[in-house]
Amino acid sequence: MTRSDRFRFVLAVITVLQVGWATGTSAQSEFAWSRATVGLLAGDAPLGADRARALREAGIDAVVWPGDPGDGSGWIVMTDLARKAGLRILLAVDGDPGADSARGLALLARKSGFDGFWALSVAPITASSEADEFVFVAGEAAFEHLASLPGDAAGLDALFARRARSAEKPGAAVLAVPGDDPSIHWLLLPGPVAVPESRVSDAAWQTVARFRSRHPGLADGVHGKLSDAPYAFFRGLRLGKGKEDVVLVVLGAEGRVRLNVSSIFPDDVALRDAVSGAVALVSFGQLSVPASEAGIMLFELME
């Protein structure tokens, strides 16, 4: 697959994020595109059980399969394996198959269990068939291509704040598309993010992706900066029924981390760094813990 082809597949994911999806299975009721981590599958080999399970265990929520549509044989098996692994799966078709072919493929994809389908078309497809809502036209309005992230705390915080939820607007529904060599900070972006499959096998990326999967607040919550040096920020999201998901992220810390966290955590709560495993107790509004050699710390409340 060429780079331009891959970019087209990414456009499709974005369009689906903007338009919306059909209701999934009960096991996926907590799924939300506004905070999805989307795996861009490498190559067009069918998605097998082991591969699907490994992607889900690595923190991936949904995948884009850029396969040859052919006659659809084997699709039901593949989509069933994806669903059993807890993944949403989207079929992407290279090029422009034409309106009539696109409708037929969309209907076949739906009946085969795909959560979405796209074909790059020169104009929107309009007709009365039941496949219509399953056909999406790729466009540039629903994605953000970021060749690289800012290297300084101020630039990174400005980007995070721009993409994050606020009191006036919902969480970002625009998929972030990486360049050729995204840094691990990519997974800290608010809103949905696309991740190359080549990164999924990296242990450090898996740690952050799993943290992101456990905490909807990281991708879909309010963003607030706590400190410039080290750069520290929190994200928080109300989950309903009096529950909240609040996380603290610290980047580039050295020596010992000392932060005033009184605005987000009460005294006597224990916080755990998901990267190093370090545990610290909030006391008099302060968090004090040795910095992680990994350069990234992801704090969550210990239950």
C-alpha positions in Angstrom: 0.0 0.0 0.0 1.3 3.4 -1.0 1.5 6.3 1.4 -1.3 8.1 -0.5 -3.5 5.0 -0.2 -2.9 4.9 3.5 -3.8 8.6 3.8 -7.1 7.9 2.0 -7.9 5.1 4.5 -7.3 7.6 7.3 -9.6 10.1 5.7 -12.3 7.4 5.8 -11.9 6.8 9.5 -12.2 10.5 10.1 -15.4 10.8 8.0 -17.0 8.0 10.0 -16.0 9.6 13.2 -17.8 12.8 12.1 -20.9 11.1 10.8 -21.4 8.4 13.4 -21.9 4.7 13.6 -24.6 2.2 14.2 -25.1 0.8 17.7 -22.6 -2.0 18.5 -22.9 -5.0 20.7 -23.5 -4.8 24.4 -19.9 -5.7 25.1 -18.9 -2.4 23.3 -21.6 -0.2 24.9 -18.9 1.9 26.5 -17.2 2.6 23.2 -17.1 6.2 22.0 -15.4 7.5 18.8 -14.6 10.8 20.5 -11.9 9.0 22.5 -11.1 6.0 20.3 -7.6 4.7 19.7 -7.7 3.5 16.1 -5.2 1.0 14.7 -4.2 1.4 11.1 -3.5 -2.2 10.0 -0.4 -2.8 7.9 -1.1 -4.8 4.7 -4.3 -6.4 3.6 -3.9 -9.8 5.3 -7.2 -10.9 7.0 -7.5 -10.0 10.7 -7.0 -13.3 12.6 -7.9 -14.1 16.2 -4.4 -13.8 17.6 -3.8 -10.5 15.8 -7.2 -9.1 16.9 -6.6 -10.1 20.5 -3.1 -8.7 20.6 -4.4 -5.3 19.3 -7.2 -5.1 21.9 -4.9 -6.1 24.7 -2.5 -3.4 23.6 -5.2 -0.7 24.1 -6.6 -0.5 20.5 -10.3 0.2 20.3 -10.9 0.0 16.6 -9.1 -1.0 13.4 -9.1 -0.1 9.8 -8.8 -3.0 7.4 -7.6 -1.9 4.0 -8.4 -5.2 2.3 -9.4 -6.2 -1.2 -13.2 -6.5 -1.1 -13.4 -9.3 -3.6 -16.6 -11.2 -3.1 -16.7 -10.8 0.6 -15.8 -14.3 1.4 -14.3 -14.7 4.8 -15.6 -11.3 6.0 -18.1 -12.7 8.5 -15.4 -14.8 10.1 -13.0 -11.8 10.4 -15.6 -9.4 11.8 -16.8 -12.0 14.3 -13.2 -12.4 15.5 -12.8 -8.7 15.8 -16.0 -8.4 17.8 -15.1 -11.3 20.1 -11.8 -9.5 20.8 -13.7 -6.3 21.6 -12.7 -4.4 18.5 -14.7 -2.2 16.1 -13.7 -2.9 12.5 -14.1 -0.7 9.5 -13.7 -1.8 5.9 -11.8 0.6 3.6 -11.8 0.2 -0.2 -9.0 1.7 -2.3 -9.9 4.1 -5.0 -13.4 5.0 -6.3 -15.5 2.0 -7.1 -18.4 4.2 -8.3 -21.7 4.9 -6.7 -23.5 1.7 -7.7 -20.6 -0.6 -6.7 -20.1 1.4 -3.4 -23.7 0.8 -2.4 -23.4 -2.9 -3.1 -20.2 -3.2 -1.2 -21.6 -1.2 1.7 -24.6 -3.4 2.0 -22.3 -6.5 1.8 -20.0 -5.1 4.5 -22.9 -4.3 6.8 -24.3 -7.8 6.5 -20.8 -9.2 7.0 -20.5 -7.5 10.4 -18.3 -4.5 9.6 -19.0 -1.4 11.8 -18.4 0.9 8.9 -17.4 1.2 5.2 -16.0 3.9 3.0 -15.2 4.5 -0.6 -13.4 7.6 -1.9 -16.1 9.2 -4.2 -16.1 12.4 -6.1 -19.6 13.3 -4.9 -21.9 12.2 -2.0 -23.9 9.1 -2.8 -27.7 9.5 -2.5 -30.3 6.8 -3.0 -33.0 5.1 -1.0 -31.3 1.8 -0.4 -30.7 0.6 3.2 -26.9 0.8 2.6 -26.9 4.6 2.2 -26.1 5.4 5.8 -23.2 2.9 5.7 -21.5 4.8 2.8 -19.3 7.7 3.6 -17.4 10.1 1.4 -13.9 11.0 2.5 -13.3 14.7 3.2 -10.7 16.9 4.8 -13.0 18.5 7.4 -12.9 15.7 10.0 -9.2 14.9 10.4 -6.1 16.7 11.6 -2.7 15.6 10.2 0.1 16.3 12.6 3.5 15.5 11.1 5.1 16.0 14.5 4.2 17.3 18.0 5.6 20.5 19.5 8.9 19.8 21.3 8.3 22.4 24.0 5.8 22.4 26.9 4.1 25.6 25.9 3.5 24.4 22.4 2.3 20.9 23.5 0.0 22.4 26.1 -1.5 24.8 23.5 -2.2 21.8 21.2 -3.7 19.7 24.0 -5.9 22.6 25.1 -7.2 23.2 21.6 -8.2 19.6 21.1 -9.6 19.0 24.5 -13.1 19.2 25.9 -14.2 22.5 27.5 -17.3 23.6 29.3 -18.6 25.1 26.0 -18.1 22.3 23.6 -18.0 18.5 23.5 -14.8 16.5 23.2 -12.9 16.6 20.0 -14.3 14.4 17.3 -11.5 15.0 14.9 -9.1 12.1 14.4 -5.4 13.0 14.8 -3.4 11.4 12.0 0.4 10.9 12.7 3.4 11.5 10.5 5.9 8.7 9.8 7.5 8.6 13.2 5.1 9.7 16.0 6.5 10.1 19.6 4.9 8.3 22.5 3.3 11.6 23.5 1.0 11.1 20.6 -1.2 8.9 22.8 -1.8 11.8 25.1 -3.6 13.9 22.6 -7.3 14.6 23.4 -9.9 13.2 21.0 -9.5 10.1 18.8 -6.1 9.2 17.5 -4.8 6.9 14.8 -1.9 4.6 15.6 0.2 2.8 13.0 0.2 -1.0 13.7 4.0 -0.9 13.7 3.8 1.0 17.1 1.3 -1.4 18.7 4.0 -4.0 19.5 6.2 -1.5 21.4 5.9 -2.1 25.1 6.1 1.5 26.1 3.3 2.4 23.7 1.2 -0.4 25.0 1.5 0.9 28.5 0.3 4.4 27.5 -2.4 3.0 25.2 -3.8 0.7 27.9 -3.8 3.7 30.3 -5.7 5.7 27.7 -8.2 2.8 27.3 -8.8 2.6 31.0 -9.3 6.3 31.4 -11.9 8.0 29.1 -10.9 11.3 30.8 -7.5 11.3 29.2 -9.0 11.5 25.7 -12.4 13.0 26.3 -11.9 15.2 29.4 -11.3 18.8 30.4 -7.6 19.7 30.1 -5.7 21.8 32.7 -2.1 22.6 33.1 -0.6 22.3 36.6 3.1 23.0 36.1 5.6 24.2 33.4 8.7 22.5 34.8 8.2 19.7 34.8 5.3 19.9 32.4 2.3 18.5 34.2 -1.4 18.5 33.4 -4.6 16.8 34.4 -7.6 15.6 32.5 -11.1 15.1 34.0 -14.4 13.8 32.9 -17.7 13.4 34.7 -19.0 9.8 34.1 -22.4 10.3 35.7 -23.9 9.0 38.9 -21.4 11.1 40.9 -18.4 9.4 39.3 -15.4 11.2 37.7 -12.3 10.0 35.9 -9.3 12.2 36.7 -5.7 11.5 35.7 -2.4 13.4 36.1 0.4 13.3 33.5 3.9 14.5 34.1 6.5 14.8 31.3 10.2 15.3 31.5 10.6 15.2 35.2 14.0 14.7 36.8 15.0 14.0 40.4 11.9 14.3 42.5 8.5 15.4 41.4 6.8 17.9 43.8 3.4 19.2 42.7 0.5 21.0 44.2 -2.5 18.8 43.3 -5.0 20.2 45.8 -7.2 21.5 42.9 -7.9 18.0 41.6 -7.2 15.4 44.4 -8.1 15.5 48.1 -5.6 14.7 50.8 -5.0 11.1 51.8 -5.7 9.5 48.4 -3.1 7.2 46.8 -1.9 7.8 43.3 -0.1 5.2 41.2 2.2 5.8 38.3 1.1 3.3 35.6 4.6 3.5 34.0 6.9 2.9 36.9 4.5 1.4 39.4 5.4 4.1 42.0 2.7 4.9 44.6 2.4 8.2 46.5 -0.1 9.6 49.0 -1.4 13.2 48.6 -0.6 15.1 51.7 -1.5 18.7 52.4 -2.4 19.1 48.8 1.1 18.0 47.6 2.3 15.1 45.6 6.0 14.0 46.1 7.4 11.1 44.3 10.7 10.1 42.6 10.7 10.9 38.9 10.5 8.1 36.4 13.4 7.3 34.2 11.0 6.8 31.3 10.4 10.6 31.1 6.6 10.1 31.3 4.4 9.5 34.4 0.7 8.6 34.3 -1.0 8.9 37.6 -4.3 7.3 38.4 -6.3 6.9 41.6 -5.7 3.6 43.4 -9.0 1.9 44.1 
